[in-house]
Amino acid sequence: MAPLQEKIPRFTVPAIIVLLAGSLFYTVLTTTAIFAWLVFWGGLFSIGLWLAVVYLLYRLVLAVERIADSQ
């Protein structure tokens, strides 16, 4: 299984930063409530965090099964 650093393209982190900065600039430019911006990105972050936790639990189950099969 390839390490996670090899699976994620290099442009991912700069693209996320550009999206965050661009959306914040648009929010300030249109004088939209910053709270809505925080709710939106906070929600996306929360979903991403939960997906990462589920992925790690999945990997743990695979590792335990592999250990159990080898004995």
Jmol script that loads the backbone (N, CA, C; Angstrom):
load data "model"
ATOM      1  N   MET A   1       0.847  -1.171   0.000  1.00  0.00           N
ATOM      2  CA  MET A   1       0.000   0.000   0.000  1.00  0.00           C
ATOM      3  C   MET A   1       0.900   1.244   0.000  1.00  0.00           C
ATOM      4  N   ALA A   2       0.653   2.140  -0.899  1.00  0.00           N
ATOM      5  CA  ALA A   2       1.478   3.344  -1.042  1.00  0.00           C
ATOM      6  C   ALA A   2       1.200   4.320   0.106  1.00  0.00           C
ATOM      7  N   PRO A   3       2.237   5.029   0.563  1.00  0.00           N
ATOM      8  CA  PRO A   3       2.020   6.029   1.608  1.00  0.00           C
ATOM      9  C   PRO A   3       1.066   7.123   1.134  1.00  0.00           C
ATOM     10  N   LEU A   4       0.426   7.748   2.099  1.00  0.00           N
ATOM     11  CA  LEU A   4      -0.567   8.769   1.788  1.00  0.00           C
ATOM     12  C   LEU A   4       0.056   9.953   1.040  1.00  0.00           C
ATOM     13  N   GLN A   5       1.317  10.256   1.312  1.00  0.00           N
ATOM     14  CA  GLN A   5       1.981  11.375   0.636  1.00  0.00           C
ATOM     15  C   GLN A   5       2.109  11.129  -0.859  1.00  0.00           C
ATOM     16  N   GLU A   6       2.188   9.870  -1.275  1.00  0.00           N
ATOM     17  CA  GLU A   6       2.294   9.562  -2.699  1.00  0.00           C
ATOM     18  C   GLU A   6       0.929   9.570  -3.374  1.00  0.00           C
ATOM     19  N   LYS A   7      -0.151   9.401  -2.612  1.00  0.00           N
ATOM     20  CA  LYS A   7      -1.494   9.356  -3.184  1.00  0.00           C
ATOM     21  C   LYS A   7      -2.067  10.742  -3.428  1.00  0.00           C
ATOM     22  N   ILE A   8      -1.689  11.719  -2.606  1.00  0.00           N
ATOM     23  CA  ILE A   8      -2.251  13.064  -2.706  1.00  0.00           C
ATOM     24  C   ILE A   8      -1.380  13.889  -3.662  1.00  0.00           C
ATOM     25  N   PRO A   9      -1.976  14.489  -4.692  1.00  0.00           N
ATOM     26  CA  PRO A   9      -1.193  15.327  -5.611  1.00  0.00           C
ATOM     27  C   PRO A   9      -0.609  16.546  -4.889  1.00  0.00           C
ATOM     28  N   ARG A  10       0.488  17.072  -5.418  1.00  0.00           N
ATOM     29  CA  ARG A  10       1.173  18.204  -4.787  1.00  0.00           C
ATOM     30  C   ARG A  10       0.346  19.485  -4.812  1.00  0.00           C
ATOM     31  N   PHE A  11      -0.547  19.636  -5.773  1.00  0.00           N
ATOM     32  CA  PHE A  11      -1.300  20.876  -5.894  1.00  0.00           C
ATOM     33  C   PHE A  11      -2.478  20.945  -4.922  1.00  0.00           C
ATOM     34  N   THR A  12      -2.730  19.917  -4.150  1.00  0.00           N
ATOM     35  CA  THR A  12      -3.901  19.882  -3.278  1.00  0.00           C
ATOM     36  C   THR A  12      -3.844  20.957  -2.198  1.00  0.00           C
ATOM     37  N   VAL A  13      -2.753  21.046  -1.474  1.00  0.00           N
ATOM     38  CA  VAL A  13      -2.654  22.021  -0.379  1.00  0.00           C
ATOM     39  C   VAL A  13      -2.708  23.454  -0.900  1.00  0.00           C
ATOM     40  N   PRO A  14      -1.938  23.825  -1.931  1.00  0.00           N
ATOM     41  CA  PRO A  14      -2.079  25.190  -2.452  1.00  0.00           C
ATOM     42  C   PRO A  14      -3.482  25.475  -2.990  1.00  0.00           C
ATOM     43  N   ALA A  15      -4.128  24.489  -3.580  1.00  0.00           N
ATOM     44  CA  ALA A  15      -5.489  24.697  -4.092  1.00  0.00           C
ATOM     45  C   ALA A  15      -6.466  24.970  -2.952  1.00  0.00           C
ATOM     46  N   ILE A  16      -6.321  24.263  -1.855  1.00  0.00           N
ATOM     47  CA  ILE A  16      -7.191  24.496  -0.693  1.00  0.00           C
ATOM     48  C   ILE A  16      -6.949  25.892  -0.126  1.00  0.00           C
ATOM     49  N   ILE A  17      -5.690  26.301  -0.050  1.00  0.00           N
ATOM     50  CA  ILE A  17      -5.371  27.635   0.472  1.00  0.00           C
ATOM     51  C   ILE A  17      -5.953  28.715  -0.433  1.00  0.00           C
ATOM     52  N   VAL A  18      -5.844  28.527  -1.738  1.00  0.00           N
ATOM     53  CA  VAL A  18      -6.404  29.501  -2.689  1.00  0.00           C
ATOM     54  C   VAL A  18      -7.921  29.564  -2.548  1.00  0.00           C
ATOM     55  N   LEU A  19      -8.580  28.418  -2.406  1.00  0.00           N
ATOM     56  CA  LEU A  19     -10.028  28.406  -2.216  1.00  0.00           C
ATOM     57  C   LEU A  19     -10.443  29.131  -0.939  1.00  0.00           C
ATOM     58  N   LEU A  20      -9.728  28.867   0.155  1.00  0.00           N
ATOM     59  CA  LEU A  20     -10.046  29.543   1.415  1.00  0.00           C
ATOM     60  C   LEU A  20      -9.852  31.051   1.303  1.00  0.00           C
ATOM     61  N   ALA A  21      -8.704  31.455   0.759  1.00  0.00           N
ATOM     62  CA  ALA A  21      -8.411  32.887   0.636  1.00  0.00           C
ATOM     63  C   ALA A  21      -9.382  33.559  -0.326  1.00  0.00           C
ATOM     64  N   GLY A  22      -9.661  32.909  -1.444  1.00  0.00           N
ATOM     65  CA  GLY A  22     -10.594  33.482  -2.414  1.00  0.00           C
ATOM     66  C   GLY A  22     -11.995  33.626  -1.867  1.00  0.00           C
ATOM     67  N   SER A  23     -12.463  32.624  -1.161  1.00  0.00           N
ATOM     68  CA  SER A  23     -13.816  32.713  -0.603  1.00  0.00           C
ATOM     69  C   SER A  23     -13.879  33.741   0.522  1.00  0.00           C
ATOM     70  N   LEU A  24     -12.812  33.860   1.318  1.00  0.00           N
ATOM     71  CA  LEU A  24     -12.798  34.893   2.361  1.00  0.00           C
ATOM     72  C   LEU A  24     -12.796  36.284   1.734  1.00  0.00           C
ATOM     73  N   PHE A  25     -12.006  36.468   0.675  1.00  0.00           N
ATOM     74  CA  PHE A  25     -11.973  37.753  -0.018  1.00  0.00           C
ATOM     75  C   PHE A  25     -13.349  38.088  -0.593  1.00  0.00           C
ATOM     76  N   TYR A  26     -14.006  37.107  -1.198  1.00  0.00           N
ATOM     77  CA  TYR A  26     -15.341  37.321  -1.750  1.00  0.00           C
ATOM     78  C   TYR A  26     -16.340  37.661  -0.648  1.00  0.00           C
ATOM     79  N   THR A  27     -16.217  36.991   0.493  1.00  0.00           N
ATOM     80  CA  THR A  27     -17.113  37.269   1.618  1.00  0.00           C
ATOM     81  C   THR A  27     -16.943  38.696   2.110  1.00  0.00           C
ATOM     82  N   VAL A  28     -15.703  39.145   2.239  1.00  0.00           N
ATOM     83  CA  VAL A  28     -15.450  40.517   2.696  1.00  0.00           C
ATOM     84  C   VAL A  28     -15.879  41.515   1.629  1.00  0.00           C
ATOM     85  N   LEU A  29     -15.631  41.199   0.364  1.00  0.00           N
ATOM     86  CA  LEU A  29     -15.965  42.099  -0.730  1.00  0.00           C
ATOM     87  C   LEU A  29     -17.474  42.312  -0.847  1.00  0.00           C
ATOM     88  N   THR A  30     -18.239  41.274  -0.669  1.00  0.00           N
ATOM     89  CA  THR A  30     -19.693  41.385  -0.805  1.00  0.00           C
ATOM     90  C   THR A  30     -20.372  41.711   0.516  1.00  0.00           C
ATOM     91  N   THR A  31     -19.597  41.931   1.542  1.00  0.00           N
ATOM     92  CA  THR A  31     -20.073  42.250   2.906  1.00  0.00           C
ATOM     93  C   THR A  31     -21.092  41.218   3.405  1.00  0.00           C
ATOM     94  N   THR A  32     -20.883  39.991   3.025  1.00  0.00           N
ATOM     95  CA  THR A  32     -21.692  38.898   3.545  1.00  0.00           C
ATOM     96  C   THR A  32     -21.215  38.596   4.960  1.00  0.00           C
ATOM     97  N   ALA A  33     -22.084  38.049   5.757  1.00  0.00           N
ATOM     98  CA  ALA A  33     -21.707  37.730   7.138  1.00  0.00           C
ATOM     99  C   ALA A  33     -20.556  36.722   7.149  1.00  0.00           C
ATOM    100  N   ILE A  34     -19.537  37.054   7.909  1.00  0.00           N
ATOM    101  CA  ILE A  34     -18.381  36.170   8.013  1.00  0.00           C
ATOM    102  C   ILE A  34     -18.792  34.876   8.717  1.00  0.00           C
ATOM    103  N   PHE A  35     -19.828  34.940   9.537  1.00  0.00           N
ATOM    104  CA  PHE A  35     -20.295  33.737  10.226  1.00  0.00           C
ATOM    105  C   PHE A  35     -20.710  32.661   9.223  1.00  0.00           C
ATOM    106  N   ALA A  36     -21.333  33.065   8.130  1.00  0.00           N
ATOM    107  CA  ALA A  36     -21.735  32.093   7.106  1.00  0.00           C
ATOM    108  C   ALA A  36     -20.500  31.433   6.489  1.00  0.00           C
ATOM    109  N   TRP A  37     -19.452  32.198   6.287  1.00  0.00           N
ATOM    110  CA  TRP A  37     -18.202  31.661   5.755  1.00  0.00           C
ATOM    111  C   TRP A  37     -17.615  30.640   6.724  1.00  0.00           C
ATOM    112  N   LEU A  38     -17.616  30.992   8.014  1.00  0.00           N
ATOM    113  CA  LEU A  38     -17.086  30.080   9.021  1.00  0.00           C
ATOM    114  C   LEU A  38     -17.916  28.803   9.111  1.00  0.00           C
ATOM    115  N   VAL A  39     -19.224  28.935   9.027  1.00  0.00           N
ATOM    116  CA  VAL A  39     -20.091  27.760   9.090  1.00  0.00           C
ATOM    117  C   VAL A  39     -19.832  26.847   7.897  1.00  0.00           C
ATOM    118  N   PHE A  40     -19.722  27.426   6.719  1.00  0.00           N
ATOM    119  CA  PHE A  40     -19.491  26.624   5.513  1.00  0.00           C
ATOM    120  C   PHE A  40     -18.175  25.864   5.589  1.00  0.00           C
ATOM    121  N   TRP A  41     -17.075  26.570   5.824  1.00  0.00           N
ATOM    122  CA  TRP A  41     -15.774  25.917   5.854  1.00  0.00           C
ATOM    123  C   TRP A  41     -15.605  25.041   7.085  1.00  0.00           C
ATOM    124  N   GLY A  42     -16.217  25.443   8.186  1.00  0.00           N
ATOM    125  CA  GLY A  42     -16.186  24.590   9.377  1.00  0.00           C
ATOM    126  C   GLY A  42     -16.908  23.283   9.133  1.00  0.00           C
ATOM    127  N   GLY A  43     -18.032  23.345   8.433  1.00  0.00           N
ATOM    128  CA  GLY A  43     -18.758  22.126   8.082  1.00  0.00           C
ATOM    129  C   GLY A  43     -17.957  21.224   7.170  1.00  0.00           C
ATOM    130  N   LEU A  44     -17.317  21.806   6.174  1.00  0.00           N
ATOM    131  CA  LEU A  44     -16.470  21.002   5.276  1.00  0.00           C
ATOM    132  C   LEU A  44     -15.300  20.380   6.031  1.00  0.00           C
ATOM    133  N   PHE A  45     -14.709  21.148   6.926  1.00  0.00           N
ATOM    134  CA  PHE A  45     -13.602  20.629   7.734  1.00  0.00           C
ATOM    135  C   PHE A  45     -14.077  19.476   8.619  1.00  0.00           C
ATOM    136  N   SER A  46     -15.250  19.640   9.201  1.00  0.00           N
ATOM    137  CA  SER A  46     -15.808  18.599  10.056  1.00  0.00           C
ATOM    138  C   SER A  46     -16.070  17.314   9.274  1.00  0.00           C
ATOM    139  N   ILE A  47     -16.631  17.449   8.084  1.00  0.00           N
ATOM    140  CA  ILE A  47     -16.871  16.273   7.239  1.00  0.00           C
ATOM    141  C   ILE A  47     -15.545  15.604   6.877  1.00  0.00           C
ATOM    142  N   GLY A  48     -14.563  16.404   6.521  1.00  0.00           N
ATOM    143  CA  GLY A  48     -13.250  15.855   6.184  1.00  0.00           C
ATOM    144  C   GLY A  48     -12.600  15.148   7.354  1.00  0.00           C
ATOM    145  N   LEU A  49     -12.752  15.723   8.538  1.00  0.00           N
ATOM    146  CA  LEU A  49     -12.185  15.110   9.733  1.00  0.00           C
ATOM    147  C   LEU A  49     -12.846  13.765  10.015  1.00  0.00           C
ATOM    148  N   TRP A  50     -14.155  13.705   9.895  1.00  0.00           N
ATOM    149  CA  TRP A  50     -14.859  12.441  10.119  1.00  0.00           C
ATOM    150  C   TRP A  50     -14.474  11.407   9.066  1.00  0.00           C
ATOM    151  N   LEU A  51     -14.311  11.822   7.829  1.00  0.00           N
ATOM    152  CA  LEU A  51     -13.878  10.883   6.793  1.00  0.00           C
ATOM    153  C   LEU A  51     -12.483  10.335   7.091  1.00  0.00           C
ATOM    154  N   ALA A  52     -11.597  11.186   7.600  1.00  0.00           N
ATOM    155  CA  ALA A  52     -10.250  10.738   7.962  1.00  0.00           C
ATOM    156  C   ALA A  52     -10.306   9.734   9.109  1.00  0.00           C
ATOM    157  N   VAL A  53     -11.155   9.980  10.086  1.00  0.00           N
ATOM    158  CA  VAL A  53     -11.289   9.060  11.221  1.00  0.00           C
ATOM    159  C   VAL A  53     -11.837   7.714  10.743  1.00  0.00           C
ATOM    160  N   VAL A  54     -12.853   7.736   9.891  1.00  0.00           N
ATOM    161  CA  VAL A  54     -13.411   6.485   9.366  1.00  0.00           C
ATOM    162  C   VAL A  54     -12.365   5.741   8.555  1.00  0.00           C
ATOM    163  N   TYR A  55     -11.582   6.452   7.764  1.00  0.00           N
ATOM    164  CA  TYR A  55     -10.519   5.818   6.982  1.00  0.00           C
ATOM    165  C   TYR A  55      -9.489   5.153   7.895  1.00  0.00           C
ATOM    166  N   LEU A  56      -9.100   5.847   8.957  1.00  0.00           N
ATOM    167  CA  LEU A  56      -8.120   5.268   9.880  1.00  0.00           C
ATOM    168  C   LEU A  56      -8.687   4.050  10.597  1.00  0.00           C
ATOM    169  N   LEU A  57      -9.957   4.088  10.964  1.00  0.00           N
ATOM    170  CA  LEU A  57     -10.576   2.910  11.576  1.00  0.00           C
ATOM    171  C   LEU A  57     -10.625   1.742  10.592  1.00  0.00           C
ATOM    172  N   TYR A  58     -10.909   2.029   9.334  1.00  0.00           N
ATOM    173  CA  TYR A  58     -10.906   1.006   8.295  1.00  0.00           C
ATOM    174  C   TYR A  58      -9.523   0.379   8.164  1.00  0.00           C
ATOM    175  N   ARG A  59      -8.500   1.217   8.161  1.00  0.00           N
ATOM    176  CA  ARG A  59      -7.129   0.700   8.079  1.00  0.00           C
ATOM    177  C   ARG A  59      -6.781  -0.155   9.294  1.00  0.00           C
ATOM    178  N   LEU A  60      -7.285   0.245  10.478  1.00  0.00           N
ATOM    179  CA  LEU A  60      -7.048  -0.530  11.691  1.00  0.00           C
ATOM    180  C   LEU A  60      -7.691  -1.911  11.573  1.00  0.00           C
ATOM    181  N   VAL A  61      -8.911  -1.974  11.078  1.00  0.00           N
ATOM    182  CA  VAL A  61      -9.591  -3.253  10.903  1.00  0.00           C
ATOM    183  C   VAL A  61      -8.823  -4.130   9.924  1.00  0.00           C
ATOM    184  N   LEU A  62      -8.353  -3.555   8.830  1.00  0.00           N
ATOM    185  CA  LEU A  62      -7.567  -4.334   7.870  1.00  0.00           C
ATOM    186  C   LEU A  62      -6.296  -4.878   8.504  1.00  0.00           C
ATOM    187  N   ALA A  63      -5.624  -4.069   9.318  1.00  0.00           N
ATOM    188  CA  ALA A  63      -4.394  -4.511   9.969  1.00  0.00           C
ATOM    189  C   ALA A  63      -4.676  -5.639  10.960  1.00  0.00           C
ATOM    190  N   VAL A  64      -5.753  -5.517  11.725  1.00  0.00           N
ATOM    191  CA  VAL A  64      -6.097  -6.561  12.689  1.00  0.00           C
ATOM    192  C   VAL A  64      -6.447  -7.855  11.963  1.00  0.00           C
ATOM    193  N   GLU A  65      -7.176  -7.756  10.863  1.00  0.00           N
ATOM    194  CA  GLU A  65      -7.513  -8.955  10.095  1.00  0.00           C
ATOM    195  C   GLU A  65      -6.263  -9.601   9.513  1.00  0.00           C
ATOM    196  N   ARG A  66      -5.331  -8.793   9.045  1.00  0.00           N
ATOM    197  CA  ARG A  66      -4.095  -9.328   8.488  1.00  0.00           C
ATOM    198  C   ARG A  66      -3.292 -10.038   9.568  1.00  0.00           C
ATOM    199  N   ILE A  67      -3.261  -9.465  10.767  1.00  0.00           N
ATOM    200  CA  ILE A  67      -2.540 -10.105  11.879  1.00  0.00           C
ATOM    201  C   ILE A  67      -3.241 -11.408  12.273  1.00  0.00           C
ATOM    202  N   ALA A  68      -4.565 -11.392  12.316  1.00  0.00           N
ATOM    203  CA  ALA A  68      -5.309 -12.580  12.695  1.00  0.00           C
ATOM    204  C   ALA A  68      -5.141 -13.695  11.666  1.00  0.00           C
ATOM    205  N   ASP A  69      -5.086 -13.347  10.388  1.00  0.00           N
ATOM    206  CA  ASP A  69      -4.915 -14.348   9.343  1.00  0.00           C
ATOM    207  C   ASP A  69      -3.516 -14.965   9.352  1.00  0.00           C
ATOM    208  N   SER A  70      -2.526 -14.234   9.796  1.00  0.00           N
ATOM    209  CA  SER A  70      -1.150 -14.744   9.769  1.00  0.00           C
ATOM    210  C   SER A  70      -0.860 -15.684  10.926  1.00  0.00           C
ATOM    211  N   GLN A  71      -1.734 -15.735  11.921  1.00  0.00           N
ATOM    212  CA  GLN A  71      -1.479 -16.611  13.077  1.00  0.00           C
ATOM    213  C   GLN A  71      -2.126 -17.941  12.920  1.00  0.00           C
TER     214      GLN A  71
END
end "model"
wireframe off; spacefill off
backbone 0.3
color backbone group
